[in-house]
Amino acid sequence: FGDNCATLIVGGAGDADARRLVDAARTALDRAIAAVGPGVCLTAVGDAVADVAEPEGFGIVKQYCGHGIGTNFHTPPLVQHFRNDDKFLLRPGHVFTIEPIITEHPTPLFVADDNWTVYTRDGVRAAQFEHMCLITDHGAEVLTVL
């Protein structure tokens, strides 16, 4: 299995707010990956994402999370992208996704009638980046690099 995603600005460079949002989502992912390793509590992911999003006034989507990947696609642990008290120590061999979704400001979400499409309640934009990571003896290895 593999799992990753990226947000692209289509139709040019986008406005400054769109670029700032997309850059923050990418930076949040990068910092979260840098924060994990053997013996690190998985809460480091939420702290790293919040340290990027909160000072900018951006929201962090709490309804969706990363997940473990093994012989099944979506497995524990749940990887929360906001500050939390989950207790899960990472060990070499753990494989999971980090996939923060950042919104222009904190806002609720709703799911469309197709039960797939998700919108922000007030129509603000969101950006997401994701990688699948392996915890090694020395840190984290990104498995979804093209």
N, C-alpha and C positions, 0 to 999 in steps of 0.2 A: 504494500500500500504506500501511497504518497499523498501529501496534502500541502498545498500552498496557494497563495493568491497575492495579487498586487492591485493597487488602485492607479489608474492612469488618467491623466487629464486629456480628454479628446477634443480635437478641434482647435489646437493652438496651445499657447502657454497657460491659458486660464487666467483668472484674475488673481490678484495678490492674496486674497483670503483663501482661495482654493489651493494655491501653491503652499501657503503656510500650513493649512490643514493636512495636505498630503505629506509634506515634509515632516510634520510632527508625528504622523502615524508611522512613517518609515523609521524615524529616529526612535520612537517608542519601542518598536520591534527590535531594533539593533541594540538598544540599551538593555532590554529584557533578556536577550540572548547573552549579552556580555555578563549579566548578573548571575546566571545559573552555572552550576557545576556540581561536582560530587560533594555531598555534605551540606549543600545549600538548601534552605527551606524554599519550597515552591512559592511562598508568599513574596519572594524577591521579584517575581515577574510583575505582580500587581503594583508593588512599590516603584519599580523602574518605569512602568507605563504612566503611573500617576505623577511621578516626578517630571515627566515631559508634558503631559496634558494639562494638569491642574494650573500651573503658572500662566498658561496661555488662555485660560478660561474655557478650554475645550471640555466636552463631556466624554466619558468612557462608557461604552455600552456594557451593561451588566447582565443582560439577558442571554448573551452568547459567550462561549468560553472556548479555550483550547481543550485538548483532550489527549489521552494516551493513544498510542498506535502499537498494536502487536499483531497477533494472528487474526484479530478483528480490527475494524477500522476505528470506531469510536469506543474507547475504553477509558477506565480511570487511569490516571487522576484527572479531575477537572482542573483546568488551568485558568484561574480567575485573573482578569486583566486590571483589576482595581484593588485598592488596599483591602486586605482581608486577614483573617486569623486562621486560615486553613493550615494545618500542620502536616506536611509531607516532605520528608528529607529525600533529596535526589541522590541516586546511586548510579555508578557506571552501569550502562546497559539500558537505562530508562530512555524511551523514545516517546516524544510528545510534540504537540504543536503549540506554538505561541502565535496568537492571531488577534491582536487588539483591534477594536473598531473605535475610532475616535470621531466625535461629532462636533460641529461648530460651537455648540454650547450644550450643557446638560439638557436632555430632552427625552421624554418617553418614546417608545416605539410601538408600532402596531403592525400586524400581519394582514396582508390583503386577502381577499376572498379566495385567491388561488392557493392559499396555505403555503406559499413559498416566498413571495415578494414581501420584503420588510421595508417599512417607511419610518422616518422620524415623524412624530405626531405633528410637529409644526413646519415640516418641509425643509429643515436645515440639512446641509450636506454632511456626508460621512465619508471616511476613508479607512481602508483596512489593508494591512500587509500581514503575511503569514509565512512562516517557515516551519518545517519539521526538524526537530533537533534530537540528537543523541548525546546523552551524558557519557563522557569518557573519563578516564582516570585523571585527566588534566583540565577538563572544562566541558565545553559544549561544542559539538560539531554540527553544522548545518547540513542536512541531508538533501535539501531541495534547491540547490544552486543550479541554475541552468548554465 
